Amino acid sequence: MRNLILVLGDQLNRDSSAFDGFDPKQDAVWMAEVDEESTHIWSSKQRIALFISAMRHFAHSLRKAKISLHYSKLDDPSNTQTLEGELARTISLCNPSRLIMTDPGDWRVLEKIKQLSLQTSIELEIREDRYFFATVKEFFEHAKGRKQLRLEYWYRELRKKHSVLMNGDAPVGGEWNFDSENRSSFGKDGPPPTPPPLRLKPDSITQEVIQLVESRFTSHPGSVAASTSGFGWPIDRQEALQALNDFILNRLPQFGVYQDAMWTDEPWLFHSHIASALNLKLLSAQEVVMAAEKAYLQGRAPIAAVEGFIRQILGWREYVRGIYWMNMPKYLELNALKANQALPAFFWDGNTPMQCLSQTITQSLRTGYAHHIQRLMVTGLYALLLGVKPKEIHAWYLSMYVDAVEWVELPNVIGMSQFADGGLMASKPYIATGKYIDRMSNYCKHCVFKPDQSTGPDACPFTTLYWDFLIRHESAMSKNPRMLMQVRNLGRMSDQAKQAIQDKAAELRDPQAGK
């Protein structure tokens, strides 16, 4: 064999750079399902099912194209259940001259494959991932010499370079972002009518995977059983395009104004639900951005909605990828705020009287999904204010969500959500009292706690912990210009009031608190 092409579970695109120059007479493809990728963190059943089903569908497409494929199924008797073990088995069988792969999305996996290449003395060629707008090297060049890294500058650079929503050298609409128009709540009447997102019916391959996951990973969180929400994620290229088109047509026009809003028993709302397809490489970032831009140019969606959506793909997604590869592996160990609290047990079952957390967590277990404000300003905010160890909340997010691949999940948690990198990625910790959740949702209307109270039996834990966070980190926060107003508000509080808050916060940190 000349080349063995390595295809990981999040690289399911036939036009990948790994296939450049592929010769079916001399080359073959390697893929492997292994327990380790579902157990090194306690992956949810929805996440496991999506990855394995998508891999099997991609393998099916390769076989139809008459491409030689070495594929390890999870329940193969000889499966070593590790990526390096399965790759070593195939190498010993085929004796390839070279291994070829596209840039992986996980530093841990890359290191394993590099080590195996060294051990077997087989050359490993790693190629650029074309499904992003920018290469990692381009981000490194952007970062060189800068005292601070901020999304906005990178985003504008990419907008100009790729002529996205541009009118010559100026942004379309005269503004680079429309945040001020994209922060509305639903009001007392709730979300306006909108078609529900496309939920795709599992075919025979996916049904077989669901049965495997339910029997093999019995103790893992969540469910893929039809008796709950079932499984409806796109698992191949055709379904991914269906999901993208459904979003552009039905929800993009109102995505912008309502992108931060939340509502009881409404998990889907106006979001795209294509992040998993993007991260599996069933869709490219370029075609997603082009589809949104086209909707604006044809008058089918307003500029605020389109720009807000494109910023998440062209801006944020590219930004976190650069942050990840520039800082691994040390980024995983960062803990700037010295958080040392264990992750509360209710994060694994949603059993808490805090309505916002109960809604978000049970929804996540049921569907493998929560939108960005539920992640940042509900589960993430609570973990930050409580002082949860960053690696523990990172493992939870990586476990829980179908779109979780480490390159995108880790910076979002360590940097954006938990401020554990001390401001490398974001300019301030995103902290708020329960009043923010009350303003952006109706969760508090159904909750036993009062968002405007920080002490007493009805105190909202978010509000208590917000003030406790400022008390504990007052010195550090007072040096951050974007936190000065919040620190000044703390300065108006009496010592007696501060002590009452700290006492209440100590109760919340009891392992049984919130049960």
N, C-alpha and C positions, 0 to 999 in steps of 0.2 A: 504494500500500500504506500502511495505517495504521501497524501495528507489525510489526517483525521480531523474533521471539522467538529469542534466542541460547541454544542448548543445547550445553553442553560435554560432554566424554566422561565426566565424573563427575557428571552431573546427569540421570540417566535415569529420572525419575519424572514421570508424566503429571500428578500433582497438585501439581507444583512451583508456587511462587508466581509464576513467570514466566508461567504459563498463566492466572492470574487475569484474568477479563474477556476471554479470548480469543474473537475472533469470526472464524470460518473464512471469512466473506465479505470481511473487510478485512485480516486478519492472516495471517502465514506464519511458518514455523519455519526456522531455519538451523542446520545441523550440518556439520562438516568433519573428515575424516581427513587429517592432514598429516604428512609425514616429520619435521618439526621436533620434534613432540611425542614422537617416539621416538629422536631423535638429539641433542637438546640435552644429554641424558644418555644413556649407552649402554644403552638399555632392553633387558631380557631378552625373549626370544621369547614366554615365557609371559605376561608383562605386556602386550606389544603385542597379542597375540592376544586376550586378555580384553577390553581396551578396545575394539578394533575390532569384535569380534564382538558385544559388548553394545550398541555404538552402532548397528550394522546391525539388530539385533533391535528396538531402540527405534524406529528409523526405519521399519521394517516395520510396527510397531504404529500409528504415526502415519498411514502411507499407508492402512492398513485403516480407520482412523477418518475418512478423507477430508479429512485436514489437509494443506494446501499446504506442501510441504517443499522447501527448497533444500539438497541434500546433495552434498558433494564426496567422492567416493571417492578412496582413496590412489592408485590407478592411472589416474585420469582424466588424459588427455593435457594438459589445460589447467590442471591443479592447480598452484598456485604453491608448495605444500608448506609454507606458513606460515599460521597462523590469521588474522593480519591481512590477508594477501594474499587468502585465500579470502573473508573477510568483505567486503573492499573490492570484490571482483568482484561479489558478490551485491548490495551496496549500489548499485553503478553500474547494475546490471540492473533492480533493483526500486524504487529511490528511496524507501525507507520514510521516514515522518515521524519515527519514533522507534525506538530499539533498547531492548529489555527483556531483562533477564537476572536470574537468581537469583545471590546472592553466590557467586563462584567459590571454589575451594579452593586457588588458586595466585596469589600476589601478582604474579608475572611476567606471567601471562595477563591479570589484571585491568588492569595498566598498559598492556599492548598494546591492549586494547579501548578503554580510556579515551583513549589517544592517537589512535586511529583516529576515535573520536567527535569529538574536537576538530578533527582534520584535515578531516573531512567536514561539520562543523557540524550533525551530527545528534544530537539529545538522546539520552542514555543513562540509562535508569532501572534502578537496581540494587535488587532486593528481597531481603528476609530469606529465609534458608533455614529452612524449617519442619521439616526432618528432623533437627534437633537439639533438645534440651530448652531450651537457653538461646541468646539472641542474643549476638553479640560485644559489643554495648553493655552488656548485663547483666554480662558478665565485667569490662568496664572499670569499671563501677560497683562491683563487688565488690573490684577491685584498688585503687581509689582510696583513698589515705591509708595503705595497708598498707606496713610496712617490708619484709615478706617475703610472698611468695605460696607457699602450700602447698596441695596437692591436698585434704587432709583437710577443710579449712574450706569449700572450694567444694563438695565432695561432700556434706557434711552440709547445706549451704544448699539444694542442689538436691533432696536427699532430702526435706527438710521441705516445700519449695515444691510439689513434685509428688506428695507423699504416697506415696512409694515405700518399701516395707518399713518402714512406720511404724505404730506403735500409739499414736495420738494424737500427742503431742510426743516420744515415746520410740521408739528404734529397735526393731524386732521382734527378739526374742532377747536384748534387753538390752545389745547391743554394736553399735557402729557398724561394726566390721570384725572379721573372724575370721581374720586373717593367721596366728595361731598354729596354727590347724587346717589351714592350706592350704599347708604347705611340706614335705610328705612325699616321700620318694624311693620307688622301687618295691621296694627290697630286692633280695637276690640272685636271687630267682625271676623278676624282671621284671614287666612290666605284667600286671594281671589281664585276662581275656578281655573284649573289648568289640567290638560291631559296628563294622566300618570305616565311615568317613564316606561320605556320599553322593558318588559321583563320576559326574557326569552325562555321558552319551554325546553327543558333538558331532553336531548336526544338519547339514543341508546348508549352511546359512549359515556355521556355524563351521568346517566342513571346508574351505570355500572360503577362509576367512580364514587357516586354518592353512597352506594351500598358498601363499597370498600372502606370509605372514610368513616361511616357510622359504625362499622364493625371493628375496624382496626384502631381507631382513635377515640374509643368510647369515652375516655375521661377528659378529652379536650373540650375547651369551652365552645358554647354555641351549638347550633344545629343546622343541618341541611335538609332535614326531613320535610316532606310536603305538609305535614301537620302544623308546622310553624309558618315561616314565610317562604319556605322552599328555597329553590336556587334559580336565579334568573340572569346571571351575568353573561356577557358575551364571551365566547370561548374560541372563536376563530375570526379570521379577517372579515368575512361576510357579515357576521353578527356585530362586530365592532363598528363597521360602516353603518349598519342599521341604527345602532345606538347613537352614533354621532349625528346622523341625519335627523333622528327623532328629537334630539336636544335642540339643534339649530332651528328646526321648524316650530317646535312647540313650547320651549322654555327659555331659550336665549333672550327673546325680547323683554322678558321681565326678570331675567337673572340679575342684572345689575342692581336695580333698586332694592331687591329683596335678598341679595346674596348673604347678608348677615342675620337674617331673621330666622326665628325658630318657633315651632308650634307643637302643642301636645298631640301625640299620635300621628304626626305628619313627618315621616322620615325623609321623603324624597324632595318635595317642594320644587324649586326652580333650578336645581343643580344639574350638572351634565351627566354624572355617573359613568364617565368614560376614563377616569384615572387608572383603573385597573387595566383597561385595554391599552392605554398609552404605555403603562409601565411593563406590560407583557410584550410590547412592540407589535401589537396587532394594529395599532395606529401610529403614525409618525406625528411629531410635534408640528411639522411644517403643514401637513394636510389639515390638521385640526385648526390651526391659526388661519389658514387660507379659507376654510369653510366659514369661520366666524366673520372674517373681513368681507367676504363676498356677500354675506347676509346684510352687512351694513351698507355696502356699495349699492345693493339692489333695493335698499329701503325697507328691508324686512326686520331690522333690529336697530335700536337707537345706539348712538356712539358710546354712551355711558356704559351700557350693558356689554357691548362688544369689546371696548377697551378694557373693562374690568375683567372680562374672561380671558382676553389675550394676555393681559399682564400676569395671570396665574400660570400660563403655559410658556410664553416667550420670556417672561421676566423671572418669576419666582422659581419655577421648576429648573431653569437653567442655572439660577443663582445658587440654589441649595446643592446642586450637583457639584459645582465648583468648590463650594465650602467643604463638602464631604471629602473630596479627593485631595484637597490642599492640606487637610488637617488629620487625616487618618494615619495611624490607628489611635493617636493620643486623644482625638476628639471624643471617643467613646468613654474616656475616663474623666472628663472634665466635670467639675462640681464647684463652680465659683462661689456659690452661696452656702456651701458646706451643708447641704441638705442630708439628713440622716434618718428620716422617718420611713418605715416600711410602707409599701403600698397597701391601702386598706383592702380587706378581704372582699368588701362589697363590689370592688371593681370587676370581680370575676362572676358575680351573679346579679348585680343591680339591686340587691336587697338593702335599700336605704330609704329613710323617710324624706330625704332631699329630692324633691320631684324632678329637678333639672338633671341631676345625676342618674336617678332611676330611669328616666326616659331615655337619656343618651346611652347609658350602658346596656339596658335591655334591648334597645334598638340595635346596638352594635353587635350584640350576641346573636340576635335574630337574623340580621341581614349582612353582617360583615361591613357595615357602612355607617358613617356619620359625616355630616358636612363640616367644613373647616372651622366654623364658629363653635359648633358643638365640641370639636376636638380642642380648639385653642382656649375658648372662654367658658367651658364647662368642665370637662374632665381634666384638661391641661391646667386650667386656672386653679382648680381645687388642689391638684398635686403640688403645684408651685407654692401656693399659700400654706399648705399643710407642711411643706418641707420634705416631700418624698425623694428618696434617693433617685437621681436622674437615670441611672442604669435600669432601675426597676420599672419606672414609668415608660422608658424607652422600650423595654422588652414587652410591656403590655400593648403598646401601640403596634409594634411589629407583629405581635401575635394576632391582634384583633381584626385588622382591616385587610380587605381583599386587595387593596392597592398598595399595601406596605411592602416596599423593597428598601433595603437599608440606606442606599444612597440618598433617597428622598425623605425617608421617615426620620432617620437619626438627626440631621440638622434641624428639621422642623421641631423635634422634641427638645434636643439638647440646647439648641440656640434660640429658636423662636418661642417655644412654649415654656421652657424651664429656666431660661437665661443662665444655664449652667456654664456657658462659655464666657460669661462676664461681659458680653457686649460685642463679641467678634462679629456676630451675624446680624443682630438687631440692636437698635439704639437704646432700648429700655426694656425692662420687664413688663409684660402685658398683664397688669394687675387691676382688679376692679372689685367693688363690693357686689353684693347680691342685687343692687339696684340696676346694674348693667343688664343682668339676666332678665330682670323684671321688665326693663324697657324693650328688650329685643325678643321677648317671648311671652307666652301666657303660662309658663311653668309655675311661676310663683302664686298664681291664682288658685292653684290646686295643692299648694304646699302648706305644711303645718308651721313653717318658719316665716318670719317677717323680714324682708330684705332691708328695711330701714333700721333694724335693731341689731346691735352688736353684743349686747349682754342680756341676761335674763333667760327665762325658759323658752321664749319664742324667738330668740336671736337666730338670724340666718348665719349658718356656719361660714359662708363666704364672706359676710360682712365682718364677723369676728376675726377671721383669719387674715383678712385684708389689713386691718389695723395692726394686728399682731405682726404681720410681715413687715410693715413699716417701722414698728418699734424695734424689731430684731435687726433690721438692716438700715436703720436711720443714717448711720454714719456713711455707709457706701452710697445710699440713694441720694444723700444731700450733695454728692459730687457729680451727679448726673443732671445736666440742665433740664432734661425732659421730665424729671421727677420732682423738681423743686416745689411746684404747687402742691403736690400731694404731701411732701414732707412738711411744708408750711402748715397745711391743715392739721397734721399730726401735732405740730407745735402748739396749737390752740387747745389741746386736750390736757386736762388736769392729770397729775400723777395718779390720783385715785382712780380715775376713769381708765387710765392705761393699765393699772394693775388688775382691774376687774376684767378687762379684755384678755390680758395674759392668762389669768386664772381660767377663763372660759376656754381659751385656746388650748390650754393644757388638758382640759377635759376631752376636747375633740381629738387630741392626739393619743388618747387611750385606745388600744387596739380594738376595743369593743364599741367605741363611739360610732354613731351613725347606724347601729344595728337596730 
